[in-house]
Amino acid sequence: MRRVPVIPQLSAAECGPACLAMVLSALGRATRVRDLRDRFGTGRDGTSAADIVSVARAEGLVATGLRVNYSALRSVSTPTIAHWGGSHFTVVEKVTAKRAWLVDPARGRRRISREEFVEQSTGVVIELTPGPEFQRRKARLRDSTAARFALDLVRMAPGWITLVLLAAGLTQLLGLAAAWASQYAIDSVIGQRTGTFPTLVLGVVAFVLVYATTNFGRGLASLVLQLALDRQLSSRFMGHLLRLPFGFFQTRSTGDLLTRLGSNTVVREILTSQLVSVVVDSAFVVVYTIVLVAISPLFAVVVGLVAAVQAAVFLATFRPMHELAQRELAAQAEMQTLAVDSLRGVEFLKSSGLVSAILGRWTGLLGDYLRTAYRRRRYDALNESAITLVQTTAPLVLLLAGTWQVLTGQLSVGAMVALTAVAGNLLRPVSQLMGSLRYLQTLGSHLERIYDVLESPVEPSADDALRPERVAGEVELVDIGFRYAPGTPPMLTGVSLRVPSGAKLAVVGATGSGKTTLVRVLTGLVQPTEGMVRFDGLPMSAYADEHLRRRFGVVTQEPRVFGGSIRQNLLLGNAELSEEELLEALDTAQFLDDLRRMPMGLDTMVSDGGSALSGGQRQRLAIARALLARPAVLILDEATSHLDAITEAAIAERLSGLGCTRIVIAHRISTVIDADEIVVLDEGRIVERGRHDDLVAADGRYAELVRHQLPHQVAVRQRSVIRNGAP
């Protein structure tokens, strides 16, 4: 049976790639999930069994999809991938008559009964065996997350790291000096009375001063190093995270990303408290060992045996602790995701009477997390017990060995005391090294999740990209097609349209017709898989992304309101705007009367998400915020859906006088009736286009939408068309 390494899925949609990476690694081809990500093109909807088969064959495996019962599964070559619970994949490592061993990318290694397997499995498995083109590959050091992080760490604060290491090394050297002083005091000052007591006193005073100064310097340098690492680790993570493509966030929850951000702090704490000890202790284990071997091989053998016991316990618990640490982080992320979602939706939960239900679900996740944490900490306790046992018994064993050598004339009493001190100095870093390695093992699990973010490619931005100060606002889509991942249904197909500068384009269509996807393509949040977007006659790719998006004003149906004051929400990215400009934008958005009823005006505080504001107030505040950017193109995606018809008409009238290009996505016909062109989307295709009157007269999909909303207006317009002699 090939042992399958645990490779956790790092997003909800990546169980398929993670399973294939585990099987490939078990078969001898070291593979990471990120190595397969481009092949799968994992989108928001995850992967299918057909995707796994296709990629597995591209990797040189013979892949066969089978539908089997439990008895037949025992004849399938393992490891194999099983479809699990309707929406998940897991690796089957071993099957017996009564039990199955699974390696789940979400839950780690586990053993389940035959009955549980039959209940959870759909019966679909993918048998994978090496084909003639399969190539084995060992893991490379440069692919190691720990190795890459070590290089990054050295680049971040090389000076302070060196200073801390030197101070720690000097502290250890002082331990050798203390051992030599003990031998000198016993053999020379007390035993032979050849040494002078004042010299000994002077040496002890000097030792204390140097040791205290060195320790203080080490502590101060460690503090500065902590602050430097905190700043650089967190800023690097957030800077990279916010520059990732929009698709990255569609497959990862907010709670999961918050957990990863918090992992940077955990990494810093482990590094500053443990990594220096590991480096210094490793070096001085070698130094102390050489000293012991040179003076007393017996002491060296005793210390070696004691250290071997500690190492054996650590190695025995290394793999399960690493797997449990991965599961613990995944459980914590899932629990935090539900907590974030619950707090954001607290109004809905309370008004729907679902607080108890969601609390029960969260408590269940908490239980899973605590059970995993308990299992990991049991191994911690085992290691701690081994270290305590060694620390208690080792001095006694060393005392016996030293006494025997003194009695047989091999050592002086002073030499025995000195060697005992050196042996203690050796065992202490060995114990600390084993303890530190446990923490560094946890560090590896955190680093995997951090580097999943840091190694994801950011949105491309060329140095020579255009950054014009003023743009006209002409938008053109040329034969646009888009799908979230290869093999998935297209969301947009053959969409072509042109919006002249200053014109108003309206896009209507049923729910799921592709309207919001079209907005994301227009703003560059997602890249079309076919066709091209042009802005002022040039491909969108010719512009710097963030600079171009600053020329767009985008307001969605549920706009984001940030915690802080109304003023702070309006000033996002425009800190130099005057109060008069803020009030003018609020007036255009019909929010000024609401503001005057607020005692603190612009300084009125709103919570994160703007829960204290009504839906209409949030939309109008977002419209005002968009207008303050002086956009060349204003995109309103159901941006007035919470407003009454009178307020909506007043805003539309004010916006028409701004002169910017407007693209309006709406269900409400009154919102689009005055557009220069209306396009009707259906299943990602433009099925109709024209002005309101022409589309009503055509009696197609648009006319059907109108009849449901404006029956009287349609009748009037139809009589007008007949009176004018139109066919």
C-alpha positions, -999 to +999 in steps of 0.1 A: +000+000+000+014+034-010+011+060+018-007+091+006+006+124+018-019+148+032-022+178+010-050+201+023-074+220+000-068+257+004-101+268-009-136+254-010-135+247-047-101+229-048-109+194-034-104+179-068-070+193-075-059+185-040-069+149-043-051+145-077-020+161-062-021+136-033-024+106-057+004+119-080+027+124-050+019+089-037+027+075-071+061+092-071+055+125-088+058+153-061+030+177-069+015+207-052-021+220-056-007+252-072+011+231-098-023+218-111-043+251-106-037+264-142-046+230-157-079+228-138-087+265-142-107+261-110-135+285-110-162+295-085-181+262-091-153+238-084-142+208-104-160+178-119-149+141-122-144+147-159-120+176-151-100+153-128-098+125-155-087+150-181-059+166-160-048+132-147-043+119-183-024+151-191-001+142-162+006+108-176-018+087-156-043+061-169-076+075-155-108+056-156-142+066-142-161+038-125-193+033-107-188+005-081-203-008-049-182-013-018-173-049-025-161-041-060-141-011-047-117-036-030-106-047-065-099-011-077-062+000-076-055+024-047-050+052-041-081+062-059-104+092-059-140+088-047-169+112-052-181+120-017-214+134-004-225+148-037-201+178-039-167+166-026-138+144-035-116+123-013-087+099-017-093+062-008-060+049+005-070+014+016-101-007+017-108-039+037-140-059+043-150-037+072-131-004+070-118+022+046-089+045+050-094+080+035-072+110+030-097+139+029-083+172+016-107+190+040-104+168+071-071+149+068-064+112+073-092+092+088-106+057+091-143+050+087-166+019+087-180+002+057-215+015+066-203+051+068-185+048+034-216+033+017-238+061+032-215+090+021-201+078-012-220+083-045-204+051-059-183+070-084-146+065-083-117+075-105-090+047-108-056+061-114-025+041-124+008+053-140+008+052-178+038+048-201+043+086-202+042+091-164+073+106-150+083+104-114+097+136-098+112+142-063+103+172-043+128+201-049+142+222-021+133+254-040+096+242-040+097+239-002+076+266+015+100+267+044+130+272+021+113+301+003+102+317+035+137+314+050+151+334+020+123+359+023+131+363+060+167+370+054+158+397+029+134+414+053+157+422+082+192+407+077+210+431+101+187+425+131+186+387+125+224+386+125+225+407+157+201+385+175+220+353+164+253+368+176+238+378+210+223+343+214+256+327+204+276+348+229+251+337+256+258+301+249+296+307+249+293+322+283+279+288+294+312+273+285+330+300+305+309+292+335+318+255+332+355+263+330+352+287+361+336+258+381+366+236+373+391+263+381+374+271+414+373+234+426+406+221+413+428+252+416+414+275+442+400+249+466+419+217+458+454+229+451+451+265+465+472+277+436+445+301+423+437+334+439+402+340+453+401+377+442+407+366+406+378+343+408+356+370+423+366+394+395+359+368+369+324+361+383+316+398+384+328+402+348+307+372+338+276+386+354+280+420+337+287+405+303+259+380+306+234+407+317+245+431+290+243+404+263+209+392+274+195+427+275+210+434+240+194+402+227+160+411+242+161+446+227+172+433+193+145+407+194+119+433+201+130+455+171+131+423+150+095+415+161+082+450+151+101+448+117+087+414+109+052+424+120+052+453+097+068+436+067+049+403+070+014+419+074+020+447+048+034+422+023+004+399+027-023+426+025-005+444-004-004+412-024-039+400-013-057+432-025-039+431-059-050+395-067-076+390-094-113+391-085-116+354-093-093+345-063-119+360-039-148+341-055-133+307-043-122+318-008-143+330+021-137+362+040-133+342+073-106+320+057-087+350+044-089+367+078-075+335+094-046+336+069-040+373+078-038+363+114-014+335+105+012+362+098+012+372+135+015+336+146+044+331+122+061+362+136+057+350+172+070+315+164+100+330+144+111+355+170+107+331+199+118+298+184+138+302+151+168+319+167+169+292+194+168+265+167+197+280+148+219+287+178+210+255+197+217+234+166+252+250+163+260+246+200+248+211+202+277+204+178+302+225+198+292+209+232+293+174+216+329+180+204+340+192+238+324+162+256+339+136+231+373+152+235+373+151+273+350+122+283+336+098+257+315+082+284+297+115+291+292+119+253+276+084+250+253+091+280+242+124+266+238+109+231+214+082+245+193+107+263+191+129+233+181+099+211+151+092+234+139+128+229+144+126+191+126+093+189+095+107+206+096+137+184+099+118+152+072+094+162+047+123+166+059+145+138+036+133+110+003+131+130+010+165+146+016+181+112-016+167+098-036+177+128-022+212+127-034+215+091-069+202+101-070+226+131-063+256+109-089+245+084-115+240+111-107+274+126-111+291+092-145+274+087-156+285+121-145+321+115-162+322+081-195+313+096-190+338+124-183+366+099-213+357+078-235+355+109-225+390+120-230+404+086-264+388+083-275+394+119-306+414+109-318+386+087-311+359+114-329+378+141-359+387+119-362+352+106-358+335+140-327+316+129-304+326+157-306+293+175-301+273+142-270+293+132-257+291+167-261+254+167-242+251+135-214+273+148-212+253+180-209+221+159-179+237+141-164+247+174-167+212+186-149+199+155-121+225+161-118+216+198-116+179+191-089+184+165-070+208+188-073+183+217-058+155+196-029+177+185-023+188+221-021+152+233+009+148+212+023+180+226+018+166+261+036+134+251+066+155+239+065+176+270+065+145+292+095+131+274+114+164+278+105+166+315+116+130+321+149+137+304+155+169+324+148+151+357+167+119+351+196+131+330+215+149+358+212+118+380+226+095+353+254+121+345+262+122+383+266+085+384+288+084+353+309+113+367+313+098+401+325+065+386+351+083+365+363+103+396+366+071+417+386+054+390+409+083+386+398+093+351+386+127+361+392+153+388+363+165+409+365+199+392+365+183+357+335+162+367+316+193+378+326+212+346+316+182+323+283+179+341+277+216+334+287+212+297+265+181+294+236+201+310+243+228+285+241+203+257+209+186+269+192+220+274+195+231+238+186+195+227+153+198+247+148+234+235+155+222+199+128+195+201+103+220+216+112+246+189+108+220+161+072+213+173+064+250+170+081+252+136+060+222+125+029+243+132+047+272+114+047+250+083+009+247+083+005+285+086+031+291+059+012+268+034-019+290+038+000+322+036+020+313+005-012+301-012-019+338-013+016+351-019+023+328-048-010+335-066-002+359-095-015+394-091-033+413-118-007+421-145+004+458-148+031+467-173+055+496-165+046+512-198+008+510-192-012+541-200-022+564-172-040+593-189-053+622-167-084+627-188-104+602-209-135+606-231-154+575-218-161+556-250-166+519-244-166+491-269-170+454-265-159+432-295-173+397-296-169+391-259-172+356-245-166+345-209-167+314-188-154+308-153-134+277-161-127+255-190-155+231-196-181+252-177-211+268-195-204+302-210-218+332-191-214+355-221-213+346-258-206+369-288-214+402-269-206+432-291-217+468-284-203+503-285-212+531-261-202+566-274-188+591-249-216+607-230-243+582-241-265+561-220-266+523-225-292+502-207-289+464-202-319+444-193-326+407-190-339+380-167-321+370-135-290+349-145-288+363-180-253+376-176-258+413-167-235+413-136-209+393-154-210+419-182-203+447-156-173+427-143-159+424-178-164+461-184-145+470-153-117+444-158-126+424-127-127+393-149-109+389-182-129+378-212-120+343-225-129+356-260-129+390-277-117+424-265-128+454-244-117+488-258-117+520-239-114+552-259-104+530-289-075+512-271-075+477-256-083+478-219-050+458-214-031+489-226-041+508-194-029+505-158-058+486-141-062+507-110-057+539-129-084+530-154-108+518-127-105+552-111-122+565-142-152+542-136-179+549-110-195+516-101-226+513-079-241+479-072-274+468-059-259+462-024-231+487-022-204+484+005-205+509+033-174+510+055-173+515+092-166+551+101-183+584+094-203+594+063-175+618+055-149+590+056-170+569+033-173+597+008-135+606+009-123+571+000-094+578-024-103+615-026-090+629+007-085+665-007-122+671-016-139+701+000-171+699+021-189+718-007-180+691-032-193+664-008-226+682-003-230+688-040-225+650-047-250+642-019-275+666-034-272+650-068-278+616-052-308+630-034-292+623+000-289+658+013-323+660+030-315+627+048-281+642+059-298+673+073-319+651+096-288+636+111-276+656+141-239+651+133-242+656+095-212+644+076-196+632+108-225+608+115-210+574+123-222+543+104-213+507+113-194+483+090-219+475+063-241+505+070-267+484+089-281+516+105-289+530+070-318+519+049-312+501+016-321+533-003-298+554+018-269+531+012-275+532-025-277+570-026-245+573-005-227+550-029-239+570-059-226+602-043-193+584-035-190+573-072-197+609-085-170+624-063-144+605-084-155+625-115-160+592-135-158+591-173-180+561-172-208+556-145-220+520-142-252+515-122-259+478-116-294+478-101-282+508-082-316+524-076-336+492-069-344+503-033-356+537-043-391+549-050-399+560-086-399+597-078-365+597-061-351+575-089-364+599-115-349+629-097-315+612-096-317+601-133-325+637-143-294+650-124-272+623-137-282+631-173-267+665-170-232+653-160-220+644-195-204+611-185-210+578-202-237+559-183-242+521-184-274+511-165-282+475-155-318+473-144-350+453-142-372+483-138-382+496-172-387+532-160-350+533-153-340+525-189-367+540-209-347+571-219-315+552-228-298+559-262-296+522-267-311+492-248-297+457-251-316+426-240-295+398-226-307+362-225-284+333-214-253+355-220-263+366-256-277+399-269-311+389-283-324+424-289-311+460-292-325+494-300-344+523-284-374+518-262-401+526-288-385+504-314-381+474-291-417+477-279-429+478-315-408+447-323-429+428-297-401+406-286-384+398-253-382+435-242-418+441-250-427+411-228-408+427-200-425+460-205-460+444-206-454+430-171-444+464-157-460+492-178-491+478-195-508+512-198-477+528-213-473+499-238-510+503-249-505+541-255-472+535-274-488+508-295-517+531-305-492+557-314-473+533-336-505+522-354-516+559-359-482+567-375-486+538-399-458+516-387-462+479-396 
